């Protein structure tokens, strides 16, 4: 796994998207979000996605320079139309607006319709945390997951992220798909010809399968059975139906029909701690909770207890020191992007 | 399982709590919430709890006539102190306030500190749905669940409920503990001398156990591994730390130290559909989603696909027609309550 300078990756992705038609402001924001994911070791949502974003940009399904326009403004709740712009840009702006409203009213909720794939949700909840808010981000996605008890797809992988500011401790950042695993992990197993656990997916016959090829023709399973499936539904309703965006089956998959906007929806919620117990009190209490949980005796088979987002925070710190390690798939995507726009791909650090 | 008239159960519980010192208004609200749970077949949160509520009321840890006083009011977000009153009453009033603020600002979030066990969360989200809002209810609870990777308890069973208004279809109501199962199910297995699945709990040695007695001395497991554990943490932070309530390890268990207030926290959030896509649009889209999901072909081992809360809705309809079936444990609790306050316990329908 070669290592890369974070700034070089950001510059490259931004320049490439700019050559593809993106405004500088949005190109740099998308580049920052993708590199943030790689820094945290979440490579599935890192620069590897720049290739498909570029294709959608060039095909017009991601519209350059789209504004996040306000459709309805009730004060603490706002609904926006992303105008088929970059999902990352719409989600970041919506999040900033949610924080602004939370600072004024104690809580802010911003719904987004007509958006596209917005990448790693932790990017947005970390943004809220940096401003001293508690952040909740939901996004829906195209149908890939079978509702509990069904054999066919309906829900997206519909992720949920919650960011909580710490004091001396790093923030707690939960960021999880409501599917048992991401689609990419099944695809990776298929490429490597390896079996998958029976808890990941159903085949086209509606039975749990260990064959990743069968799984790709079938449906992913929600995590945690009926409960995870219920949460996937809730995300589809809150981020999709309520905001006026598409629901799972109406959303265009990221890698198909590249000239067609996806119609993804997001819901960003910010809670302003000073409207509750106070930010400094919250920071102190979160620090204590984090330290107490981390110090619990580990269960059999574990070395220690990790807080949500703690491992990603460590990887981020290491990558900022040592450079960002990129898996082969990401390197290949960067090379593809470089060829498409006539740039030189970033080179690994010596 | 004997059947009872719902109104007779409500009258009995209200009268008993009134004799225990509760004001009529709160006694009737608690009675309605408990019977609502039994109507829905959620007997673990039904009239069976009237016995411990009465004991706590008589011991002073549930304070009769407590107001829900506003500690801080930021407009859309409000923090309240329940004054150690009935959790059910505090949660219901907080929910009503959240809906009121949502109608004004688009979203409302009401945190509650110094509260007690509030029973089945679906009671409150159904309340929001009846007023045309989307409702989210969170409550924390005393430490019973081991964080993912730990061998000892820290989080409560920290439930989450989300209520979504339908149109012609009944509302979708998710209501789930973030533990794999409720503590009561382990206790029931211990009483019957039956083994439990290895996914439910750890023994005191930190290993998954099938022995319910070992489990009771150990810790429950979160549902869905690290993800469910992360959600349990989020509920503890949002309902507990942020509101200024206790966190898991600080909360007094419902059935221990009966003279000590529990210090539970709740967070009630309401989203006002007319601030988003509009209530009638939402109702129509939810109906369509419900019908599409219900009509999906079932997976192996399933007869059909059920929506969250749909089975409870059916049981409710049946119980309203036929009377409420009560399990033996509930009947015994009613008899205990009757003896304690000098009332006749309700009689089963002939």
Interface residues (C-beta under 8 A of the other chain):
Chain A: X72 X74 X75 X76 X77 X78 X79 X101 X102 X104 X105 X106 X107 X108 X109 X111 X134 X146 X147 X148 X149 X150 X151 X152 X154 X162 X164 X172 X174 X176 X202 X205 X206 X207 X208 X223 X224 X225 X226 X227 X228 X230 X231 X233 X234 X236 X237 X238 X241 X242 X243 X244 X247 X249 X269 X271 X272 X273 X275 X276 X277 X281 X282 X285 X286 X289 X292 X293 X296 X297 X298 X299 X300 X302 X304 X305 X306 X307 X308
Chain B: X72 X74 X75 X76 X77 X78 X79 X101 X102 X104 X105 X106 X107 X108 X109 X111 X134 X146 X147 X148 X149 X150 X151 X152 X154 X162 X164 X172 X174 X176 X202 X205 X206 X207 X208 X223 X224 X225 X226 X227 X228 X230 X231 X233 X234 X236 X237 X238 X241 X242 X243 X244 X247 X249 X269 X271 X272 X273 X275 X276 X277 X281 X282 X285 X286 X289 X292 X293 X296 X297 X298 X299 X300 X302 X304 X305 X306 X307 X308
